[in-house]
């Protein structure tokens, strides 16, 4: 798969799905990651200053990252 330089988790996820690599990330998961990362890096019109992530949201992000890490580790074993 050709690598694409992007900050969009949605784009990266879509690229993986196109080559047959399921990530189990939902559209909502991608939106969550994109809204937190992109908005914190590029704060123009950011949702974070008016609505900082709370504990449940942070825990959800950590759980998603653990799932992604496990997927990558399994893929590297193949």
N, C-alpha and C positions, 0 to 999 in steps of 0.2 A: 504494500500500500504506500503510495507516495505521501510524504509528510507535508502537512500544511501548517504554516505559521499562523496561529490564531489564539485569541483568548477565550473564544466561545466554546464552552463545554457542549452546547447543542451541536455545533459544527463538528467537533471532534467525535462525539457520540454517533452522529449521522454517518460520518466517514467509516467508523468501525462497523456499523450495521451493514453498510453497503458491501463490505468485503466479507461479511458473514460472521463477524465477531459480536455476539450479543453481550451487552454490558449490564442489562437489567435496569438501567436508568430510565425512568419515565420522563415524559416531557416536563412534568412538574419538577422533578429532580434537577433536570438541566436548567430550567428557569431559576430555580433556587440558587444553584452554583453561579450562574451567570449574573444574577442580580446582586449577589454578595461580592464576588470577585471583581467584576467589571466596574461596579459602582464604587467600590472602595479604591480601586486603582485610578479610575476616571470619574471623580465625584460630581461632575456637571449633571444636574438633574438626578442626583443619587437619592435612593430611598433610605439609605442608612442614617443620615443625620436626623431625619424625622422619625425613624422607626428602627432603632438599633436592634440587632438580633437578641432574642431572649434565650434563656437556658434551654428550653425544649428545641428551639430552632438550631442552636449550636450543637446539641446532642444529635439531632437528625443529620446534620452535616458530617459530624464525626462518624456516625454509623455508615453513611453513604461512602465516605472515603475508605473505611475499613472494607466494605464490600468491593470497591474498585481495586484496592490493593490485593485482596484475595484473588480476584479475577486475573489480575496481571501476573501474580505469582504462579497461578495454575497454568496460564498461557505460556509462561517462560519455561515451565517444566516439560512442556510438550515438544 
